[in-house]
Amino acid sequence: MLHTEYEFTLPLGYVGADGTLHREGVMRLCTARDELDAMSDARARGDTAYLSVALLARVITRLGALERVDPDVIEGLFSADFVHLQELFVRLNDVAGASVETECPACGTRFALDLSQAEPSAEAASP
C-alpha cells in the first residue's frame, strides 16, 4: 500500500492568533495539481520564493488544532519550522530518495527500504 500522509513535529511550533502553540501535523505527498495550482498563484508568479509557501499550504493537511492551513499560516511560521517543512517536503516528494516498505522473505520482518541507496541487481543490469 502506498503511504501518502506523514506526521511531523515542528521544532518550535506555530503560535495561533489565540496564543495556542501548534506543533504536531500531517503532510501529504504533492500532486501535479498541487504544483500547477501553486505556480498559478499570483504571488508565486511575482516571487518564485513564494512557491514554497503556496505548496506547503496545499500539502499540509493538519497542524495542531487549526481548522485550516493556508498561506497566512505558513507565512507566520518561525524560520526554523519553515525550513523543517521544506526539507520534509523535499524528502517526501523526491523520487530519487523514495523508499518502499517491504518484508524479509526469510523471517517476515517488515522494514523500509531506501531505493536511493539500493544497488541494481545483476539481473536488472544485464540486457
C-alpha positions in Angstrom: 0.0 0.0 0.0 1.3 3.5 -0.9 1.9 5.7 2.1 0.7 9.2 1.2 0.5 11.0 4.5 3.3 11.6 7.0 3.1 13.0 10.6 5.6 15.6 11.7 6.5 17.7 14.7 7.7 21.3 14.3 10.9 22.2 16.1 9.4 25.3 17.6 5.7 25.4 16.6 3.2 27.8 15.1 1.6 30.3 17.5 -2.0 30.8 16.6 -3.9 34.1 16.9 -5.2 33.0 20.3 -1.7 32.1 21.6 -2.1 28.4 21.2 1.1 26.5 20.2 0.6 24.0 17.3 3.5 21.6 16.7 2.0 18.3 15.5 0.9 18.0 11.9 0.4 15.9 8.8 1.8 16.4 5.3 0.6 14.5 2.3 2.5 13.8 -0.9 2.4 16.5 -3.5 0.4 16.0 -6.7 0.9 17.5 -10.1 -2.3 19.6 -9.5 -0.7 21.0 -6.3 2.3 22.1 -8.3 0.2 23.6 -11.1 -2.1 25.4 -8.7 0.8 26.8 -6.7 2.6 28.0 -9.8 -0.6 29.8 -10.9 -0.9 31.7 -7.6 -0.3 35.4 -8.5 2.0 35.8 -5.5 4.2 32.9 -6.7 4.3 34.2 -10.3 5.6 37.5 -9.0 8.0 36.0 -6.5 9.3 32.4 -7.1 10.3 32.2 -3.4 6.6 32.3 -2.6 6.1 29.0 -4.4 7.3 27.1 -1.3 4.6 28.9 0.8 1.9 28.1 -1.7 3.0 24.4 -2.0 3.2 23.9 1.8 -0.2 25.4 2.3 -1.6 22.8 -0.1 0.1 19.7 1.2 -0.1 20.3 5.0 -3.4 18.7 5.9 -3.3 19.3 9.6 -1.3 21.5 12.0 -2.3 21.1 15.7 -5.9 22.1 16.3 -6.1 24.6 13.4 -9.2 24.2 11.2 -7.3 25.1 8.1 -3.7 25.6 7.0 -3.5 28.4 4.5 -0.7 30.6 3.1 -1.1 33.0 6.0 -0.3 30.2 8.5 2.8 29.2 6.5 3.9 32.8 6.4 3.6 33.0 10.2 5.9 30.1 10.9 9.2 30.6 12.5 12.1 30.3 10.0 13.3 27.0 11.7 9.9 25.5 11.2 9.6 26.7 7.7 12.9 25.2 6.8 12.0 22.0 8.6 8.8 21.7 6.5 10.6 22.5 3.2 13.2 19.7 3.9 10.4 17.3 4.8 8.6 18.2 1.5 11.7 17.5 -0.5 12.4 14.2 1.3 8.8 13.0 0.8 8.5 14.1 -2.8 12.0 13.3 -4.1 11.6 10.2 -6.3 15.4 9.6 -6.2 15.1 9.3 -2.4 12.0 7.1 -2.5 11.5 4.3 0.0 9.2 1.4 0.0 8.0 -0.9 2.8 9.0 -4.5 2.2 9.2 -7.8 4.0 12.1 -10.2 4.5 11.2 -13.4 2.7 13.2 -15.5 5.3 11.9 -14.1 8.6 8.9 -11.9 7.7 10.3 -8.8 9.3 8.8 -5.6 7.7 11.1 -2.7 7.1 11.5 0.4 4.9 14.0 0.1 2.0 15.6 3.4 0.8 15.6 3.0 -3.0 18.2 5.7 -3.5 20.7 3.5 -1.6 19.8 0.3 -3.4 22.2 -1.1 -5.9 20.8 -2.6 -9.1 20.8 -6.4 -9.1 22.9 -8.3 -11.7 19.7 -9.4 -13.4 18.4 -5.9 -13.7 21.8 -4.6 -15.0 22.1 -7.3 -17.8 20.3 -6.7 -21.1 
